[in-house]
């Protein structure tokens, strides 16, 4: 309990002082940074977009176990438990110092709370001075109960204060910044025709609502960015360094575009993909002001929390709608999706393009710089692979014989979908009906009406791009540049 109280106290001190991340946040993000790719993929496979919740629960469990160890050690030998608390505090201080928004100055709340926790632990478990054996046993029971209540009261009070202060200061993953006065787009996105959304129950809608849009990133807590002080810096291999404030960005002629984003961790048939309308300034316009030097071939984007992504320069300077986005589906960006500004780049997996809370664009070369995930064995260039998915019927479902609606989505960003085919029981491929296309940078719904007969059956889907490329059926995992294979669903028809 004392250890937990020290953690809460350190977090409160860090937030009041504004020196940087609290100990839980720092330890969690340091753990994420040190996590090997296979463990990251395992966490996403097991927990999906709840991977950070699972990590938080794990940290609490480990903290509780270590607190028990500290208490037992202090009972066994005076000051040994305090040494355990001090050791844990030093580890947390090291993690805090290592964060981009940390440093040595940010460690004082952790060290102060650690010292307080160690002293409280020593005081609470100080040996009694009994007069005789019977009185010693009675006093020890009374003292143990008193210490337990005191410790519980200390931790509970600190936790309550922490919850109130966190709510008042906007801490937490749902913390939103002040609303942005988004301008009307100078170049609006095309309105989806009625036939773009087939309206089939269970089928992913053409537009993914903000609360349902997937979130995969390396931030344990969503960074809190003050829009009044936010600034984008463009530097590196450029003729002119460019700096852009949020007010300046919002004063530009902004473009609205429909873009489907996909995570490289999306397995065949997975749901780490979504489609939205984005409002922002084309990145090519900002880079044109900076004037990249000959030989540059990569832009290293950097988030306020230190995350980096390597994006080919030509992708950010061609005609596609690569945006410094400030809006999502008609509102400012939600905090968890990059408020106030993020990158949206059609045709690339997010780990090499979709930097949230972006603050810096460094023009450089692939030969000279690497990014967060490329340092961990992932591909430095990762174009999205043509993919398709069956949304209905669900796998394992029991269906009635007769006409069965088979429907899903297919995507090939910045190429477009030309056809989708479905086959039953490894038979002949049959063409599906396509929903109306809106943009080559977004997914496309499809439907196939299957005359189902009783028995066990398998359904598979494949897509063909406007460039003639047919989706491969060869199975490959997500590492290092995205999964491949046909999505298969097994059903029972009665």
TORGUVEX-58641 format. One record per residue (C-alpha): chain; y, z, x; residue number from 1. Coordinates in steps of 0.25 Angstrom, whole numbers, m for minus. Layout:
N
<'A' <Y Z X> NUM>,
...
REM end
This chain:
494
<'A' <0 0 0> 1>,
<'A' <9 3 11> 2>,
<'A' <6 m10 18> 3>,
<'A' <10 m17 5> 4>,
<'A' <22 m9 3> 5>,
<'A' <26 m13 17> 6>,
<'A' <24 m28 14> 7>,
<'A' <32 m27 1> 8>,
<'A' <43 m20 9> 9>,
<'A' <43 m31 20> 10>,
<'A' <45 m41 9> 11>,
<'A' <56 m34 3> 12>,
<'A' <64 m32 16> 13>,
<'A' <62 m47 20> 14>,
<'A' <67 m52 6> 15>,
<'A' <79 m42 6> 16>,
<'A' <83 m45 21> 17>,
<'A' <80 m60 19> 18>,
<'A' <74 m61 33> 19>,
<'A' <62 m70 29> 20>,
<'A' <48 m69 22> 21>,
<'A' <41 m56 19> 22>,
<'A' <28 m52 25> 23>,
<'A' <19 m57 15> 24>,
<'A' <26 m71 14> 25>,
<'A' <26 m72 30> 26>,
<'A' <11 m68 31> 27>,
<'A' <7 m77 20> 28>,
<'A' <15 m89 26> 29>,
<'A' <10 m86 40> 30>,
<'A' <m4 m86 34> 31>,
<'A' <m2 m100 27> 32>,
<'A' <3 m105 40> 33>,
<'A' <m9 m101 48> 34>,
<'A' <m19 m105 37> 35>,
<'A' <m28 m117 42> 36>,
<'A' <m29 m129 33> 37>,
<'A' <m43 m126 28> 38>,
<'A' <m39 m112 23> 39>,
<'A' <m27 m118 16> 40>,
<'A' <m35 m129 9> 41>,
<'A' <m45 m118 5> 42>,
<'A' <m34 m109 m1> 43>,
<'A' <m29 m121 m9> 44>,
<'A' <m43 m125 m13> 45>,
<'A' <m46 m111 m18> 46>,
<'A' <m32 m107 m24> 47>,
<'A' <m24 m120 m25> 48>,
<'A' <m9 m117 m27> 49>,
<'A' <m12 m102 m28> 50>,
<'A' <m16 m102 m13> 51>,
<'A' <m3 m94 m10> 52>,
<'A' <m7 m84 m21> 53>,
<'A' <m20 m82 m15> 54>,
<'A' <m14 m80 m1> 55>,
<'A' <m5 m69 m6> 56>,
<'A' <m16 m62 m13> 57>,
<'A' <m24 m63 0> 58>,
<'A' <m12 m57 8> 59>,
<'A' <m11 m45 m2> 60>,
<'A' <m26 m43 m1> 61>,
<'A' <m25 m43 15> 62>,
<'A' <m13 m34 15> 63>,
<'A' <m20 m24 6> 64>,
<'A' <m32 m24 15> 65>,
<'A' <m24 m22 27> 66>,
<'A' <m16 m11 20> 67>,
<'A' <m29 m3 17> 68>,
<'A' <m33 m5 32> 69>,
<'A' <m19 1 36> 70>,
<'A' <m21 13 27> 71>,
<'A' <m35 16 32> 72>,
<'A' <m31 14 46> 73>,
<'A' <m19 24 44> 74>,
<'A' <m29 34 37> 75>,
<'A' <m39 33 49> 76>,
<'A' <m29 34 60> 77>,
<'A' <m14 37 59> 78>,
<'A' <m4 25 62> 79>,
<'A' <m16 15 63> 80>,
<'A' <m13 10 49> 81>,
<'A' <2 9 52> 82>,
<'A' <m2 0 64> 83>,
<'A' <m10 m9 54> 84>,
<'A' <3 m10 45> 85>,
<'A' <11 m13 58> 86>,
<'A' <2 m24 62> 87>,
<'A' <2 m30 49> 88>,
<'A' <17 m29 49> 89>,
<'A' <18 m36 62> 90>,
<'A' <9 m47 57> 91>,
<'A' <18 m49 45> 92>,
<'A' <31 m49 54> 93>,
<'A' <25 m60 63> 94>,
<'A' <22 m68 51> 95>,
<'A' <36 m66 46> 96>,
<'A' <42 m70 59> 97>,
<'A' <34 m83 59> 98>,
<'A' <39 m88 46> 99>,
<'A' <50 m99 46> 100>,
<'A' <59 m90 38> 101>,
<'A' <55 m77 46> 102>,
<'A' <57 m74 61> 103>,
<'A' <59 m61 68> 104>,
<'A' <70 m56 59> 105>,
<'A' <61 m57 47> 106>,
<'A' <51 m48 52> 107>,
<'A' <59 m35 51> 108>,
<'A' <56 m33 36> 109>,
<'A' <41 m34 39> 110>,
<'A' <42 m24 51> 111>,
<'A' <51 m14 44> 112>,
<'A' <41 m14 32> 113>,
<'A' <29 m13 41> 114>,
<'A' <35 m1 48> 115>,
<'A' <38 6 35> 116>,
<'A' <24 3 30> 117>,
<'A' <18 9 42> 118>,
<'A' <26 21 42> 119>,
<'A' <23 23 27> 120>,
<'A' <8 21 29> 121>,
<'A' <8 32 41> 122>,
<'A' <16 42 32> 123>,
<'A' <7 40 20> 124>,
<'A' <m6 42 27> 125>,
<'A' <m1 53 37> 126>,
<'A' <m12 64 38> 127>,
<'A' <m10 76 30> 128>,
<'A' <m9 90 36> 129>,
<'A' <m20 98 28> 130>,
<'A' <m21 114 29> 131>,
<'A' <m36 114 25> 132>,
<'A' <m47 104 21> 133>,
<'A' <m46 106 6> 134>,
<'A' <m31 105 6> 135>,
<'A' <m32 93 15> 136>,
<'A' <m41 85 6> 137>,
<'A' <m32 89 m6> 138>,
<'A' <m20 85 1> 139>,
<'A' <m26 72 6> 140>,
<'A' <m30 68 m8> 141>,
<'A' <m16 71 m13> 142>,
<'A' <m9 64 m1> 143>,
<'A' <m18 52 m3> 144>,
<'A' <m14 50 m17> 145>,
<'A' <1 53 m14> 146>,
<'A' <0 42 m3> 147>,
<'A' <m7 32 m12> 148>,
<'A' <4 34 m23> 149>,
<'A' <15 33 m13> 150>,
<'A' <10 21 m6> 151>,
<'A' <7 14 m20> 152>,
<'A' <21 18 m24> 153>,
<'A' <27 12 m12> 154>,
<'A' <20 m1 m13> 155>,
<'A' <22 m2 m28> 156>,
<'A' <37 1 m27> 157>,
<'A' <39 m9 m15> 158>,
<'A' <31 m20 m23> 159>,
<'A' <40 m18 m35> 160>,
<'A' <52 m19 m27> 161>,
<'A' <47 m31 m20> 162>,
<'A' <44 m38 m33> 163>,
<'A' <58 m35 m39> 164>,
<'A' <65 m39 m26> 165>,
<'A' <56 m52 m25> 166>,
<'A' <59 m56 m39> 167>,
<'A' <74 m53 m37> 168>,
<'A' <75 m61 m24> 169>,
<'A' <67 m72 m30> 170>,
<'A' <55 m70 m21> 171>,
<'A' <41 m77 m24> 172>,
<'A' <36 m90 m26> 173>,
<'A' <43 m92 m40> 174>,
<'A' <57 m89 m34> 175>,
<'A' <66 m100 m38> 176>,
<'A' <79 m103 m31> 177>,
<'A' <92 m106 m39> 178>,
<'A' <91 m118 m48> 179>,
<'A' <96 m131 m42> 180>,
<'A' <105 m140 m50> 181>,
<'A' <97 m153 m48> 182>,
<'A' <105 m166 m49> 183>,
<'A' <100 m178 m57> 184>,
<'A' <92 m187 m49> 185>,
<'A' <100 m199 m44> 186>,
<'A' <86 m207 m44> 187>,
<'A' <78 m201 m55> 188>,
<'A' <63 m202 m56> 189>,
<'A' <57 m212 m66> 190>,
<'A' <54 m205 m79> 191>,
<'A' <38 m205 m81> 192>,
<'A' <34 m215 m92> 193>,
<'A' <26 m209 m104> 194>,
<'A' <14 m215 m98> 195>,
<'A' <15 m207 m85> 196>,
<'A' <9 m195 m91> 197>,
<'A' <m4 m197 m99> 198>,
<'A' <m3 m183 m106> 199>,
<'A' <m18 m180 m104> 200>,
<'A' <m21 m165 m106> 201>,
<'A' <m26 m160 m92> 202>,
<'A' <m20 m172 m84> 203>,
<'A' <m9 m168 m74> 204>,
<'A' <5 m172 m80> 205>,
<'A' <13 m183 m73> 206>,
<'A' <23 m172 m70> 207>,
<'A' <18 m159 m64> 208>,
<'A' <26 m147 m69> 209>,
<'A' <33 m139 m58> 210>,
<'A' <25 m126 m61> 211>,
<'A' <12 m134 m60> 212>,
<'A' <15 m142 m47> 213>,
<'A' <6 m138 m36> 214>,
<'A' <11 m130 m24> 215>,
<'A' <5 m130 m10> 216>,
<'A' <13 m125 1> 217>,
<'A' <13 m115 13> 218>,
<'A' <24 m105 7> 219>,
<'A' <18 m92 3> 220>,
<'A' <31 m89 m4> 221>,
<'A' <40 m99 m9> 222>,
<'A' <52 m100 0> 223>,
<'A' <65 m96 m6> 224>,
<'A' <76 m106 m2> 225>,
<'A' <90 m104 m5> 226>,
<'A' <96 m118 m10> 227>,
<'A' <110 m114 m6> 228>,
<'A' <105 m113 9> 229>,
<'A' <94 m124 9> 230>,
<'A' <97 m135 18> 231>,
<'A' <88 m147 23> 232>,
<'A' <89 m151 37> 233>,
<'A' <85 m165 42> 234>,
<'A' <83 m165 57> 235>,
<'A' <75 m170 69> 236>,
<'A' <74 m184 73> 237>,
<'A' <86 m188 65> 238>,
<'A' <100 m194 69> 239>,
<'A' <107 m184 60> 240>,
<'A' <102 m170 55> 241>,
<'A' <104 m168 40> 242>,
<'A' <106 m155 33> 243>,
<'A' <106 m155 17> 244>,
<'A' <109 m144 8> 245>,
<'A' <103 m142 m6> 246>,
<'A' <117 m145 m12> 247>,
<'A' <118 m158 m4> 248>,
<'A' <104 m162 m8> 249>,
<'A' <106 m160 m23> 250>,
<'A' <119 m168 m21> 251>,
<'A' <111 m180 m17> 252>,
<'A' <106 m191 m25> 253>,
<'A' <93 m186 m28> 254>,
<'A' <80 m193 m32> 255>,
<'A' <70 m189 m43> 256>,
<'A' <55 m194 m41> 257>,
<'A' <41 m192 m46> 258>,
<'A' <32 m187 m34> 259>,
<'A' <18 m182 m34> 260>,
<'A' <15 m172 m23> 261>,
<'A' <1 m169 m18> 262>,
<'A' <m4 m158 m9> 263>,
<'A' <m13 m162 2> 264>,
<'A' <m22 m150 m2> 265>,
<'A' <m25 m157 m15> 266>,
<'A' <m40 m159 m16> 267>,
<'A' <m46 m171 m24> 268>,
<'A' <m43 m168 m38> 269>,
<'A' <m33 m157 m35> 270>,
<'A' <m20 m153 m41> 271>,
<'A' <m11 m151 m29> 272>,
<'A' <m3 m163 m34> 273>,
<'A' <9 m164 m44> 274>,
<'A' <19 m174 m48> 275>,
<'A' <34 m170 m51> 276>,
<'A' <48 m177 m51> 277>,
<'A' <56 m172 m39> 278>,
<'A' <71 m173 m37> 279>,
<'A' <77 m174 m23> 280>,
<'A' <83 m181 m12> 281>,
<'A' <75 m192 m5> 282>,
<'A' <72 m188 9> 283>,
<'A' <74 m202 15> 284>,
<'A' <89 m200 12> 285>,
<'A' <90 m187 20> 286>,
<'A' <82 m193 31> 287>,
<'A' <91 m205 31> 288>,
<'A' <103 m196 34> 289>,
<'A' <96 m190 46> 290>,
<'A' <92 m203 51> 291>,
<'A' <78 m201 57> 292>,
<'A' <77 m206 72> 293>,
<'A' <67 m217 76> 294>,
<'A' <53 m211 79> 295>,
<'A' <54 m200 68> 296>,
<'A' <42 m201 59> 297>,
<'A' <41 m188 52> 298>,
<'A' <49 m178 44> 299>,
<'A' <45 m163 46> 300>,
<'A' <50 m156 33> 301>,
<'A' <51 m141 34> 302>,
<'A' <52 m130 23> 303>,
<'A' <60 m118 23> 304>,
<'A' <47 m110 25> 305>,
<'A' <43 m118 38> 306>,
<'A' <33 m128 32> 307>,
<'A' <34 m142 37> 308>,
<'A' <29 m155 33> 309>,
<'A' <28 m169 41> 310>,
<'A' <32 m181 33> 311>,
<'A' <32 m195 38> 312>,
<'A' <47 m200 39> 313>,
<'A' <44 m213 33> 314>,
<'A' <39 m206 20> 315>,
<'A' <52 m199 19> 316>,
<'A' <61 m211 21> 317>,
<'A' <54 m222 13> 318>,
<'A' <57 m225 m2> 319>,
<'A' <48 m214 m8> 320>,
<'A' <54 m202 m15> 321>,
<'A' <53 m192 m4> 322>,
<'A' <62 m181 m9> 323>,
<'A' <69 m168 m4> 324>,
<'A' <66 m163 m18> 325>,
<'A' <75 m153 m26> 326>,
<'A' <69 m155 m40> 327>,
<'A' <55 m155 m46> 328>,
<'A' <53 m160 m60> 329>,
<'A' <67 m158 m64> 330>,
<'A' <70 m144 m58> 331>,
<'A' <73 m139 m45> 332>,
<'A' <60 m137 m36> 333>,
<'A' <52 m124 m40> 334>,
<'A' <52 m115 m28> 335>,
<'A' <38 m117 m25> 336>,
<'A' <40 m132 m24> 337>,
<'A' <51 m131 m14> 338>,
<'A' <64 m126 m20> 339>,
<'A' <75 m131 m17> 340>,
<'A' <70 m143 m9> 341>,
<'A' <57 m149 m5> 342>,
<'A' <51 m162 0> 343>,
<'A' <44 m172 m10> 344>,
<'A' <37 m184 m3> 345>,
<'A' <29 m194 m11> 346>,
<'A' <16 m198 m5> 347>,
<'A' <13 m187 5> 348>,
<'A' <5 m174 4> 349>,
<'A' <14 m162 2> 350>,
<'A' <11 m156 16> 351>,
<'A' <18 m167 23> 352>,
<'A' <29 m169 14> 353>,
<'A' <32 m160 2> 354>,
<'A' <39 m149 10> 355>,
<'A' <45 m138 0> 356>,
<'A' <57 m130 3> 357>,
<'A' <61 m141 13> 358>,
<'A' <72 m137 23> 359>,
<'A' <70 m147 35> 360>,
<'A' <67 m161 38> 361>,
<'A' <64 m164 53> 362>,
<'A' <63 m179 56> 363>,
<'A' <52 m179 67> 364>,
<'A' <39 m186 71> 365>,
<'A' <25 m183 68> 366>,
<'A' <22 m183 83> 367>,
<'A' <32 m172 85> 368>,
<'A' <31 m162 73> 369>,
<'A' <20 m157 64> 370>,
<'A' <20 m150 51> 371>,
<'A' <14 m138 44> 372>,
<'A' <2 m144 39> 373>,
<'A' <0 m154 50> 374>,
<'A' <m1 m143 60> 375>,
<'A' <m13 m138 52> 376>,
<'A' <m21 m151 52> 377>,
<'A' <m15 m159 41> 378>,
<'A' <m11 m173 42> 379>,
<'A' <4 m175 46> 380>,
<'A' <5 m187 36> 381>,
<'A' <m2 m186 23> 382>,
<'A' <1 m196 12> 383>,
<'A' <m5 m193 m1> 384>,
<'A' <m18 m199 m4> 385>,
<'A' <m21 m207 m17> 386>,
<'A' <m28 m197 m27> 387>,
<'A' <m32 m195 m41> 388>,
<'A' <m37 m183 m50> 389>,
<'A' <m44 m181 m63> 390>,
<'A' <m37 m171 m71> 391>,
<'A' <m45 m172 m84> 392>,
<'A' <m56 m170 m87> 393>,
<'A' <m58 m157 m78> 394>,
<'A' <m70 m156 m70> 395>,
<'A' <m82 m149 m76> 396>,
<'A' <m77 m151 m90> 397>,
<'A' <m86 m154 m102> 398>,
<'A' <m81 m167 m109> 399>,
<'A' <m85 m173 m123> 400>,
<'A' <m91 m187 m122> 401>,
<'A' <m82 m198 m126> 402>,
<'A' <m69 m202 m120> 403>,
<'A' <m64 m193 m109> 404>,
<'A' <m50 m193 m103> 405>,
<'A' <m50 m193 m88> 406>,
<'A' <m36 m192 m82> 407>,
<'A' <m29 m188 m70> 408>,
<'A' <m19 m191 m59> 409>,
<'A' <m18 m200 m47> 410>,
<'A' <m8 m201 m36> 411>,
<'A' <m4 m209 m24> 412>,
<'A' <10 m205 m20> 413>,
<'A' <19 m216 m16> 414>,
<'A' <8 m226 m19> 415>,
<'A' <5 m225 m33> 416>,
<'A' <m7 m225 m42> 417>,
<'A' <m12 m239 m46> 418>,
<'A' <m26 m235 m53> 419>,
<'A' <m35 m224 m56> 420>,
<'A' <m50 m225 m58> 421>,
<'A' <m60 m216 m64> 422>,
<'A' <m75 m216 m63> 423>,
<'A' <m86 m208 m69> 424>,
<'A' <m99 m204 m62> 425>,
<'A' <m97 m212 m50> 426>,
<'A' <m96 m225 m59> 427>,
<'A' <m86 m236 m59> 428>,
<'A' <m72 m233 m57> 429>,
<'A' <m64 m235 m70> 430>,
<'A' <m48 m237 m71> 431>,
<'A' <m40 m226 m77> 432>,
<'A' <m27 m228 m85> 433>,
<'A' <m15 m224 m77> 434>,
<'A' <m3 m217 m82> 435>,
<'A' <11 m224 m80> 436>,
<'A' <15 m223 m66> 437>,
<'A' <29 m216 m63> 438>,
<'A' <30 m217 m47> 439>,
<'A' <21 m220 m36> 440>,
<'A' <24 m206 m30> 441>,
<'A' <17 m199 m42> 442>,
<'A' <3 m197 m48> 443>,
<'A' <m2 m205 m60> 444>,
<'A' <m10 m200 m72> 445>,
<'A' <m23 m208 m76> 446>,
<'A' <m33 m207 m87> 447>,
<'A' <m47 m213 m89> 448>,
<'A' <m54 m212 m103> 449>,
<'A' <m69 m210 m100> 450>,
<'A' <m80 m212 m110> 451>,
<'A' <m88 m200 m106> 452>,
<'A' <m103 m198 m109> 453>,
<'A' <m111 m185 m109> 454>,
<'A' <m115 m180 m96> 455>,
<'A' <m109 m175 m82> 456>,
<'A' <m99 m185 m76> 457>,
<'A' <m90 m186 m64> 458>,
<'A' <m76 m192 m65> 459>,
<'A' <m69 m198 m53> 460>,
<'A' <m55 m204 m51> 461>,
<'A' <m48 m212 m40> 462>,
<'A' <m35 m219 m39> 463>,
<'A' <m29 m232 m33> 464>,
<'A' <m15 m232 m27> 465>,
<'A' <m5 m243 m29> 466>,
<'A' <m7 m247 m15> 467>,
<'A' <m22 m250 m18> 468>,
<'A' <m28 m238 m11> 469>,
<'A' <m40 m232 m19> 470>,
<'A' <m42 m217 m18> 471>,
<'A' <m53 m214 m9> 472>,
<'A' <m66 m206 m14> 473>,
<'A' <m68 m201 0> 474>,
<'A' <m67 m186 m1> 475>,
<'A' <m58 m179 9> 476>,
<'A' <m52 m165 10> 477>,
<'A' <m37 m162 10> 478>,
<'A' <m36 m160 25> 479>,
<'A' <m29 m167 32> 480>,
<'A' <m21 m176 23> 481>,
<'A' <m27 m175 8> 482>,
<'A' <m40 m176 0> 483>,
<'A' <m46 m189 m4> 484>,
<'A' <m57 m192 m14> 485>,
<'A' <m59 m195 m29> 486>,
<'A' <m58 m183 m39> 487>,
<'A' <m70 m181 m47> 488>,
<'A' <m72 m173 m60> 489>,
<'A' <m86 m169 m66> 490>,
<'A' <m87 m167 m81> 491>,
<'A' <m97 m165 m92> 492>,
<'A' <m97 m173 m104> 493>,
<'A' <m104 m168 m116> 494>,
REM end
